Amino acid sequence: MRVLWTSNVLFEEVCQDLKLSIGVGGSWMHALADLIKDDIQLGVVCIKTGYNYNKIISGIHFYVIDSLTELSWNSIVSEFGPDIIHIHGTEYEFTNDVFTYSKNIPCVISIQGMASECARFFNGGISLKELSRYITPKCFFCRTRVADIQKILYKKGESEISLLKKAHHVIGRTEWDRCNVLSLNPRINYYVCNEVLRDSFYRGTWSYEQCNKHSIFITGSMVALKGAHQVVKAMAIVKERYPDLKAIFIGRDITGQLSFKKYIMMSDYNMYLRHLIKQYGLENNIEFKDHLSEIEMKEYFLSCNVCVLPSSVENSSNSLSEAQMLGVPVLASYTGGTPTLMKGILQDNLYRFEDYQVLARKIEEIFERKYWDQYVESVRKIALERHDKQTIKESLLDIYKKIVVS
C-alpha cells in the first residue's frame, strides 16, 4: 500500500539534509512514520517557502514544495501514486486544498488541535482590555497581540470547518474531538488511533525519593491558552506554606532585567505574565527553560514533584502523556480532550481552568503525599496501554485498509 502524508513540519532528516534548524513539535509524526514505514510505501509532503525538494531518506519519500498549487500537487500524486492520502491536522488552509485537489483518491484527516475551538479560548480567560495595557512594539508592528492571533485562528477555523463538513474519514483520539467533528458532519466515518510518543519516554520511572521536593514543571508558557498565568496565581497561595516552592516553565525567559532588545521581543501576554510574577513576588521561585531536547525534557519530568497542564483548551497533550508514561504526578485542567487522558485513578487530579485556588490546594496535597508506588504503577500502566506502539501500528494500518476498500 502506498500512503502519502501531508505534514505542517519538516522532518528531522530533511532539516539535516537541507542544513536547516530542526523545529520543535511534530515529534510524534516522526515516531509514527518510523513505526509503519516498513509495512507500507510512505511519502511525506511539506511546504517550505523557497524550497523544492524530492528525495528518499531512510525508506521515506520526502517532498518539500515552495507552495501548494493544483499543478504541484498533481505532479507529486502522479509520481508517487498513492492509494490513500493522510492529512495530518486541520488547522492549515492548505489542507483544504489538498482534499480538493485529491479528487478520486481517498483521504483521511487526523485531528490534532481544532483551530475553530482553540480560537474561542485563546485569550486564556484574560480580557482583551486587560491585555491592552501590555502592548509592546512587537505587538504593534508584527500584529502579534493575543487579539491578532485569535483572529488568525478564527480564520483557520473557517477553513477547518469547511474541510470537516465535506470529509468522509477522520482519525481522532478523544471524546472532545469526536463530539466536535460529529457535530459538524454526522455522516463522517470517525476512527480512533492514539499517538506514538518519543522513544525515550517508554523507559524510565519517576521516584518520589529522587525528585526535587516542592517543584512544579509546566511545559508551555508563551501563549495565554497554555494557562501559565493560572499557575502563577496558584503559586502565590502555595508559597505561603512552601516558601521553597520552585517552578520550571518551558519558554523564553521573560523575567530579570528588561533591556530594550528584550522588551521589543515581548508579546502582550509575555508582559502580562511578567507583571503577574512580579506582583506576587515570585521572581526567585520561577525559572524559564527554552528549546529543551527530548532528553532534557525527560530529566525535568523525572526531577519535578508535580507536572501541571493548566491550558484553557487542549485536545490531547503529548506532554501530559509523556509525564504519565514516566509515572509523574500530574494535575490538569478539565478542558477539551484532557479528561479522556485522565481516567481512573487520575480523575481526582482534574480541576476547572478558572479555579486556580483548587489548583493551589491540589499542588499542596501532592507536596504532602509521601507514598507514590501504587500511583506510579497504575498511571504508567494506563499510559503504556494507550501508547502501545504495536497496537497503534495495527490500528492505523487497519484504518488505511478499511478506507481503501470502502
N, C-alpha and C positions, 0 to 999 in steps of 0.2 A: 504494500500500500504506500502511495506517495502522498505525504501530508505537507502542506505549505502553511507556515505560520506568518502572522504579522506581529511585530513587536515594536513598542514605543521606546525601547532602549537598545543600544548596541551591545552585543555580547562581548565578553571579555576578550575572547580570541580575536575578534575583529578589531577591537580597540588596540590591541597589541600589534596586530599586523599593520594597521594604519598609523601607528605611533600616536594614538590619541589617549588622553587621560581616561581612566576607567571610571565610569559614573557610578553613583550609588543607586540602589534599587534594582529590581528585576532579577535578583539572585535566584529566586525560586524557579524562574523560567529556565535559567541555565541548568539548574539541577534536574528539572523535568526533561529537558532536551537530552541530557546525558543518559537519563534513565531509559528513554524509549528509542534512541537513535539506532540501536542495533536490531530493532524489531520492525522498523519502517524506513522508508526513504524520506528524510526530513529536510525541508528547505525553510529558511527564515528570511523574511523581508523587513528591512528597517529603512527609515527615512532620515537622511542627514544632509542638510543643505551644503552644496558644494562637492558632494561625493557621489561617484558611481563606481560600484564595486561588485564583482562577481567571482566568488572563489569557494572551493570546497575545503573546509578545515575540519579535521578530526571526524570525518564522515557526515558533516552537516553542510549543505549548500547555502551559503550566505549571499544575500543580495542587499546592497545598500544603494538607494536611489536618491537623487537630488530632490525630487518632488514626485508626487503621485499623480499621474495622468492616466487616462484610459489606455493610451498608447504604451506607456512604460509598464503598466500592469499587465496588459495583454502580451507584451514581449516576454515577461517573466513567466506567465502562465503557459505560454506556448513552449518555452524552453523546458520548464520543469515538469509540466504535465500532471498537476495534482489531481488526486481522486477526491480530496476534501481540503477545504481551506479553514484554518482555525484562527479566528480573530481574537487576539488577547487584549481585552479592555474595550470599553465603550466610550471612554471619555475624550477621545481624539476624533476630530471631524473626518480625518482620512479613512477611519474605519467604515464610515457610512459609504464612502466612495468605493472602497474595496468590495463591500457587499453588492453595490450596484453594478460594478464592472465585472463581477464574477459570473453573472448570468446563470448558466445551467450547471455550474459546479456547486455541489452542496457546501454550505458554510455553517460552522458552529462558532458561537461567540462565548468567550469566557468573561464572566463578570469579575472585575477587580474591585474598584470602588464604583460608586454611582454618582457621577457629577451632578445630576439633577437633584439628588438628595443632599450631597455634601454642600452644595451651594446654600441650602436653607440654613445650615448650621455653621457656616464657615466663620462667622464672627465670634464663635465660642461664647455666646451669651453676653458679650460686651457691646454696649450701644455704640452705633457709629458716631454719635455726638461725643461720647467719651473718648473714642479713638481719635477724633479730630483734634484733640488737644496735643497729640503727639506726632503731628505731621512733620516729616523731615524732607530735606532736598530730594532724596531718592524717591520718596512718595510722589513729590510734585512733578519731577522731570521724567521719571520712569513709569509713572502711574502704577505704583506697587502698593497703594493703600489696600487695606482689607476690603474696602468697598469696591475698589477697582478689580481685584482678583475675584471677588464674589460675582461681579457682573460677567467676567470671563467664564466662570463656572456655570452660571445660568445659561450662557450661550452654548457651551459644550453640552449642557444638559438637554437643550433643544435637539441637537444632533443625535444624542444618545437615545432620547425618547423616540425619535423618528426611526432610528435603526431597529430598536427593540420591537416596535409596532409591526414591522414588516418581516422580522426574522422568523425562522422556523425552528431553530435549535439553539439552546443556550445552556452553558455549564455554570453552575453556582455551587455554593457550599454552606450557606447559612439560611435560616428561616427568614431573615430580613431581606436578603436579595431575592429569594424565591417569591415572597409576597409582593415585592415591588415589581418584579418582572411580570408576574402573572396578572397584576392589576393593570399593567399596560397592554398586555397581549395574552388573554386567557387561552388562546389556541396554541401557544408556543410549546414545544417539547422541552421540558426542563430536566436536566441531568445533574446528578451530584458527583463531584470529584474534588477531593481535598488536594492540598498543595504539598509538594515536596519541600522540605526545609534545607537550609545549608548543612552540609555534611557533618561538620564538627559538632553540631547540636544533637546529633544522635548518640553522642558519647559524653559522659561526664554527669556528675550528680552534685547538686547543691548540698552543703552541710552547714547546719547552724553553728557548729563549733568553729568552722573556718571562715565564716562570713564576718564582715565588718559590722559590728552591732550598731543599731540606730542609724543605718544608712538606707537611702532610697535611690533607686535607679529609674529614670524616666527617659524613654527612647525618642521623644520628639518635643521640640520647644520653639520652633521657628515660626509657626503659624498658629493663630488663635484656635483653630479647630482641634489642635492636639491637646489643648487644655492645661498647659503648663501653669497658667495663672491660677487655676484652681488648686494645684498642688502647693503653690506659694502661699495661698491663703490658709490651706490646711497646716502647712509647716509652722505658720505663726502661732497656731494653737498648740501643736505638738511640742514646740520648743520650750513652752512653759514647764513641761515635765521632763523633757530631754534636751537640755541646753547643748549637748554634744552632737545633736542632730546634724546629719550631713546628707546632701542630695547631689547626685550627678545627673545633669541634663545633657542629652545629646544635642549639639548645635553650636553655632558660633558664639564666642564669649561676648556677652553684652554688658558685663559689669566692669568695674575698675575705671581707670582714667578715661574720660571721654574726649579723645583728641578729635580734631576736625576731620581727619581721614576716617576715623571710626564712626563719627556722627553721620557723615554723608552716606555711609553704607547701611545705616539702620532703617528699618521699616517702622511704621507707626506702632505695630504690635511689639516689636523689639523695644521701643522706647516705653511703651506702656508696661511691659514686663519688668524692665529695668527700674522704672519708678516704683512698682509694687514691691520688688525685692528690697529697695532702699527704704520704702515706707515702713516695712515690717522688720527692718534691721537684720536682714538675713544674708548680708553680703559675705559673711565669713562661714555661712552654712551651705553655700551653693557653689558648685563648680560646673563649668561647661566644657564638654569634650566634643571636638569636631572631627569628622572624617575618620571614624574608627573602623579598623579592619574587622573581619569576621572573628578572628581570634581575640582581638581586644574587646569586642562586644561580649563574647562568651565569658571572658575574665571578669568583666563588670557585672554580668548577671550572677556569676558564681560568688562574687565578693559582697553583693548587697544583702541587706536584711529583708528588703521587700522591693518588688518591682511594681510600679503603678502605671496603668494605662488610663489616663484621665480624659480621653477625647470626647468632644461633643457629638461626634458620629464616627463610626468605623464600620467596615464590613467584616473582614476577618484579619486582624493584625498578625502578621508573621512574627513580630517581636513578642507578642503575648504568647504565641505558640512556642517560640524558641525558649522563653522563660519556663513554660510548663514542661517542655522536654527535659529540662535540667532539674525540675522539681523545685524551682524558686517560688517562694511565697508571692502570690500576685493579687493585686487589687485592681478592679476595672470598673469604669462607669457603665451603667446599664443603658446601652445605646446601640442602635443598629444591629449588626450581626454578632456582637460580642457575647450575648447570652448563649448563643449556640456553642461557643468555645468554653463556657463557664458552667458546665453542667455538673451534677452530682455534688461531690464534696466542695466544689468551687462556687456553688450558688451563693453561699453566705459572704463571699468576697466581692459581691457586686454592690454598687451604690449609685444613686442618682447623680448625674453630672453636676447639677446645681448645688447639691448638698455637700459642700466642702467640709462642713462640721462633722458629717458622718464619715467622710474620708479620713479626717483627722483622728477620730476615735478608732477606726479600724486599723490605722497605722499603729496607734498606741497599743492596741490589742496584740498585734503581731510582734511588736517590740517586747511585750510582756511574756510572750509564749517561749518556752524553753525546749519543748519536746516536739520534734517535727518528723520523725521517721515514718509514721503512718501516712501523713500528708504527702511527703515526698514520693513515697512508693505509689500511692493512689493517683497522684497528678501525673507522674511520669507514665504510668500505665495508660491513662486516658489519652495523653498526647501521643505516645508511641503507637497506639492503635489507630488514632486519627490520621497520623502522618506516616503510616507504614508504606515504604516505597513499593513493595511488590503489589499491595492492594491498590495503590494509586495507579501504578502502571497498568495493571489488568483492567481497572475501571475505565481509564482513558482510552485504551485500545479497543475495549468493548463498545464504548460510545462511538468511536470512529466507525467501527464495523456496522453498527446499527444504523447510523446515518447514511453511510454509503449504499447500503442495500435497501433503504427505505424508499 
